């Protein structure tokens, strides 16, 4: 029995099938990339480590990162046993490979106490993040060496 389907019809049908499957493939590939928009949300975090010239550091807090990369939050930190409540404000840069850099200012009772920069990696489908402090600068420009790491978890994970 001879088929009545012409080669041109076969090409058209295959092209239509390919075209309808392409958006789902592109969406699946995009979902594996990071951006400021898909890293946005509310996060809980802990900081641990030390500032060699001063002593051990620990902190716990919450921050919100919006789809434009703006960061606002609060933390309670202990620096060599001195406990303080602080507020945070800054920006996040998120790369497609799920790495990034956050720069934020830290305030105590409304007064700037330091500016920090951290290198970030988002993992577990952007449900978690890990970071390392790369810079801490006091308001007078004095840099503080540090050995500080951050572990953050999205408070309300997206499925």
RACOR-V413213 format. One record per residue. N is the residue number from 1. RES is the residue in three letters. PHI is phi in radians with two decimals (* if undefined). PSI is psi in whole degrees, -180 to 180 (NA if undefined). D_CENTER is the distance of its C-alpha to the mean C-alpha in Angstrom with 1 decimal. Layout:
BEGIN
<<N RES PHI PSI D_CENTER> <N RES PHI PSI D_CENTER>>
END
This chain:
BEGIN
<<1 UNK * 133 61.7> <2 UNK -1.64 138 60.1> <3 UNK -1.34 143 56.7> <4 UNK -1.68 9 56.7> <5 UNK -1.58 121 53.1> <6 UNK -1.39 158 53.2> <7 UNK -1.03 -35 50.8> <8 UNK -1.16 -42 49.5> <9 UNK -1.09 -40 48.7> <10 UNK -1.10 -42 46.9> <11 UNK -1.12 -43 44.7> <12 UNK -1.10 -45 44.0> <13 UNK -1.10 -45 43.1> <14 UNK -1.12 -38 40.8> <15 UNK -1.11 -43 39.1> <16 UNK -1.12 -44 38.5> <17 UNK -1.06 -45 37.1> <18 UNK -1.08 -44 34.7> <19 UNK -1.09 -39 33.6> <20 UNK -1.27 -27 32.9> <21 UNK -1.48 -21 30.8> <22 UNK -1.08 -47 28.8> <23 UNK -1.01 -37 26.4> <24 UNK -1.20 -35 25.4> <25 UNK -1.19 -43 24.7> <26 UNK -1.10 -44 22.6> <27 UNK -1.09 -41 20.6> <28 UNK -1.13 -40 20.2> <29 UNK -1.18 -41 19.0> <30 UNK -1.12 -32 16.5> <31 UNK -1.20 -16 15.1> <32 UNK -1.58 -5 14.2> <33 UNK -1.73 155 12.2> <34 UNK -1.78 154 8.7> <35 UNK -2.71 167 8.6> <36 UNK -1.05 -36 7.5> <37 UNK -1.17 -45 10.0> <38 UNK -1.52 -3 9.1> <39 UNK -1.68 -3 5.5> <40 UNK -1.18 148 7.6> <41 UNK 2.64 -173 9.3> <42 UNK -1.72 136 10.5> <43 UNK -2.26 143 9.2> <44 UNK -1.86 145 11.7> <45 UNK -2.54 160 11.5> <46 UNK -2.25 147 14.1> <47 UNK -2.11 137 14.9> <48 UNK -2.52 152 17.9> <49 UNK 2.51 -146 20.0> <50 UNK -2.68 161 22.4> <51 UNK -1.95 107 23.5> <52 UNK -0.86 -38 26.6> <53 UNK -1.33 -14 28.8> <54 UNK -2.09 -51 28.2> <55 UNK 2.57 -167 27.2> <56 UNK -1.19 151 24.8> <57 UNK -2.28 138 21.6> <58 UNK -2.51 145 20.0> <59 UNK -2.67 155 17.9> <60 UNK -2.43 142 16.6> <61 UNK -2.94 -176 14.9> <62 UNK -2.34 140 13.1> <63 UNK -2.45 158 10.8> <64 UNK -2.00 132 10.3> <65 UNK -2.04 121 7.9> <66 UNK -1.56 176 10.3> <67 UNK -1.22 -12 10.7> <68 UNK -1.66 -3 11.7> <69 UNK 1.63 10 8.7> <70 UNK -1.38 139 10.8> <71 UNK -2.08 133 10.0> <72 UNK -2.40 144 13.0> <73 UNK -3.05 -175 13.8> <74 UNK -2.40 155 16.4> <75 UNK -2.62 155 17.0> <76 UNK -1.97 124 20.2> <77 UNK -2.20 153 20.6> <78 UNK -2.10 123 23.5> <79 UNK -2.08 103 24.5> <80 UNK 0.97 36 27.6> <81 UNK 1.64 -12 28.6> <82 UNK -1.51 113 28.2> <83 UNK -1.71 138 26.1> <84 UNK -2.58 150 24.6> <85 UNK -1.64 133 22.6> <86 UNK -2.32 157 20.1> <87 UNK -1.99 154 18.1> <88 UNK -2.18 144 14.9> <89 UNK -2.61 133 14.4> <90 UNK -3.10 -159 12.4> <91 UNK -2.38 152 10.2> <92 UNK -2.09 135 6.9> <93 UNK -1.89 125 7.9> <94 UNK -2.07 123 6.3> <95 UNK -1.60 158 9.2> <96 UNK -1.04 -28 11.2> <97 UNK -1.47 10 11.3> <98 UNK 1.29 17 7.7> <99 UNK -1.72 169 7.7> <100 UNK -3.08 180 6.7> <101 UNK -2.40 130 8.1> <102 UNK -1.95 136 7.9> <103 UNK -2.16 125 11.5> <104 UNK -2.55 152 12.9> <105 UNK -1.76 145 16.5> <106 UNK -2.05 131 17.8> <107 UNK -2.12 142 21.0> <108 UNK -2.14 120 23.7> <109 UNK 0.93 39 26.3> <110 UNK 1.41 -1 25.1> <111 UNK -1.84 130 25.7> <112 UNK -1.08 126 23.1> <113 UNK -1.96 -22 23.0> <114 UNK -3.02 161 20.5> <115 UNK -2.09 130 17.8> <116 UNK -2.15 150 15.0> <117 UNK -2.19 134 12.8> <118 UNK -2.25 144 10.3> <119 UNK -1.63 131 9.3> <120 UNK -2.08 147 6.2> <121 UNK -2.26 125 6.7> <122 UNK -1.59 134 5.5> <123 UNK -2.45 -175 9.0> <124 UNK 0.90 50 11.7> <125 UNK 1.00 41 11.2> <126 UNK 1.12 25 7.6> <127 UNK -1.61 -18 9.3> <128 UNK -2.38 159 8.2> <129 UNK -2.54 150 6.1> <130 UNK -2.26 145 8.4> <131 UNK -2.56 159 8.9> <132 UNK -2.27 130 12.2> <133 UNK -1.18 128 13.7> <134 UNK -1.90 -14 15.4> <135 UNK -2.78 136 17.2> <136 UNK -2.32 121 18.7> <137 UNK -2.14 127 21.3> <138 UNK -1.32 162 23.8> <139 UNK -0.98 -28 25.2> <140 UNK -1.48 4 28.3> <141 UNK 1.64 -3 26.4> <142 UNK -1.26 125 26.8> <143 UNK -1.45 143 24.1> <144 UNK -1.98 123 23.5> <145 UNK -1.19 145 23.0> <146 UNK -2.56 157 20.6> <147 UNK -2.25 81 19.7> <148 UNK -2.24 133 16.7> <149 UNK -2.12 157 14.0> <150 UNK -2.20 139 11.2> <151 UNK -2.17 125 10.8> <152 UNK -2.22 146 8.8> <153 UNK -2.30 137 9.9> <154 UNK -1.14 131 9.6> <155 UNK -1.23 -36 13.0> <156 UNK -2.26 82 14.2> <157 UNK -1.03 143 13.1> <158 UNK -1.51 139 14.1> <159 UNK -1.37 NA 16.9>>
END
